[in-house]
């Protein structure tokens, strides 16, 4: 009897997480789409002569001299949310897939095919949206990291050239 109560408690506790997980997946999708818009705009601006490096703008706004380590830290912070979403969205998708699978299997065993279908739609829709979010963020992360590291390298070379010219 104790085992059944524990199983029931775990089942009901896991069901409580479905809506928060689905909400997080939706928020991650919105974030990914906003990041994609920003990324496309940045890619377009990079092909114009008006583009000014984000890293150089950040470094120029500092009131004290800034080191390469500080700039690397800024790059890590700038990419942090892309990395978080690209790593956690698939996990949340798996959670949102597994939670409705329990009720779907129970409905299947009792011959309620309509309920099976409803639960499966939730399960698969959640995982699809989370994988789309993760894919978009991962792509942006990889390309933007390369861009920022190229900017860092250019900034360091420019600064080194200025220091050698002042000597």
C-alpha positions in Angstrom: 0.0 0.0 0.0 2.9 2.4 0.9 4.5 1.8 -2.5 1.3 2.7 -4.4 1.0 6.0 -2.4 4.6 6.8 -3.2 4.1 6.1 -6.9 0.9 8.2 -6.9 2.7 11.0 -5.2 5.6 10.9 -7.7 3.1 10.8 -10.6 1.1 13.8 -9.4 4.3 15.7 -8.5 5.7 15.2 -12.0 2.4 16.4 -13.6 2.8 19.7 -11.7 5.9 20.4 -13.7 4.3 20.1 -17.2 2.9 23.6 -17.4 6.0 25.4 -16.0 8.2 23.3 -18.4 6.0 24.1 -21.4 6.1 27.8 -20.4 9.9 27.7 -20.3 10.0 26.1 -23.7 7.8 28.8 -25.1 9.9 31.5 -23.5 13.1 29.8 -24.9 11.4 29.8 -28.4 10.6 33.5 -28.1 14.2 34.2 -27.0 15.6 32.1 -29.9 13.5 34.0 -32.4 14.5 37.4 -31.0 18.1 36.3 -31.0 17.7 35.1 -34.6 16.4 38.5 -35.6 19.3 40.3 -33.8 21.7 37.9 -35.5 20.4 38.5 -39.0 20.5 42.2 -38.4 24.1 42.0 -37.2 25.1 39.8 -40.1 23.6 42.3 -42.5 25.4 45.2 -40.8 28.7 43.3 -40.9 28.5 43.5 -44.7 28.2 47.3 -44.6 30.9 49.8 -44.0 28.9 51.4 -41.1 29.4 48.4 -38.8 31.3 49.0 -35.6 32.5 46.1 -33.6 30.4 45.4 -30.5 33.5 44.5 -28.6 35.3 47.7 -29.6 32.2 49.8 -28.6 32.2 48.1 -25.2 36.0 48.6 -24.8 35.7 52.3 -25.8 33.0 53.0 -23.3 35.2 51.8 -20.4 36.7 54.6 -18.3 39.8 52.6 -17.3 42.1 50.6 -19.6 40.6 47.2 -20.2 42.6 43.9 -20.5 42.1 41.0 -22.9 40.9 38.9 -19.9 38.1 41.5 -19.2 37.1 41.4 -22.9 37.0 37.6 -22.9 34.8 37.7 -19.8 32.5 40.2 -21.6 32.3 37.7 -24.5 31.4 34.9 -22.2 28.7 37.0 -20.6 27.4 38.1 -24.0 27.0 34.5 -25.1 25.8 33.1 -21.8 22.0 33.0 -22.6 22.6 31.4 -26.0 24.6 28.7 -24.4 22.1 28.1 -21.6 19.1 27.9 -24.0 21.0 25.6 -26.5 21.9 23.2 -23.6 18.7 23.3 -21.5 16.0 23.4 -24.2 16.5 19.8 -25.3 16.4 18.7 -21.6 13.1 20.6 -21.1 11.8 19.1 -24.3 12.5 15.6 -23.0 10.8 16.4 -19.7 7.8 17.8 -21.6 7.7 14.6 -23.7 8.0 12.2 -20.8 5.3 13.8 -18.5 2.4 13.2 -20.9 3.6 9.8 -21.8 2.4 8.4 -18.5 -1.3 9.5 -19.0 -1.0 8.4 -22.7 0.1 4.9 -21.7 -2.7 4.7 -19.1 -5.2 5.9 -21.7 -3.9 3.3 -24.2 -4.3 0.5 -21.7 -7.9 1.5 -21.2 -8.7 1.9 -24.9 -9.1 5.7 -24.8 -7.4 6.5 -28.1 -8.5 10.2 -28.2 -6.8 10.8 -24.9 -3.7 9.0 -26.2 -3.6 11.3 -29.2 -4.0 14.5 -27.1 -1.2 13.5 -24.8 1.1 12.6 -27.7 0.4 15.9 -29.4 1.6 17.8 -26.3 4.6 15.5 -26.0 5.8 15.8 -29.5 5.0 19.5 -29.9 7.0 20.4 -26.9 10.1 18.4 -28.0 9.9 19.9 -31.5 9.7 23.5 -30.2 12.5 22.9 -27.7 14.8 21.4 -30.4 14.1 24.3 -32.8 15.0 26.7 -30.0 18.1 24.9 -29.1 19.2 24.6 -32.8 18.7 28.3 -33.5 20.6 29.3 -30.3 23.4 26.8 -31.0 23.9 28.1 -34.5 24.0 31.7 -33.3 26.3 30.8 -30.5 28.9 29.2 -32.7 28.9 32.0 -35.3 28.7 34.9 -32.9 31.5 33.4 -30.8 33.7 33.3 -33.9 32.8 36.9 -34.7 33.6 38.1 -31.2 36.9 36.2 -31.0 37.8 37.8 -34.4 36.9 41.2 -33.0 39.0 40.5 -29.9 42.0 39.5 -32.0 41.6 42.6 -34.2 41.2 44.8 -31.1 44.4 43.3 -29.5 46.4 43.8 -32.7 45.2 47.4 -33.0 46.1 48.1 -29.4 49.5 46.4 -29.9 50.2 48.5 -33.0 49.3 51.7 -31.1 51.6 50.8 -28.2 54.5 50.0 -30.6 53.8 53.3 -32.4 53.9 55.2 -29.1 57.3 53.7 -28.1 
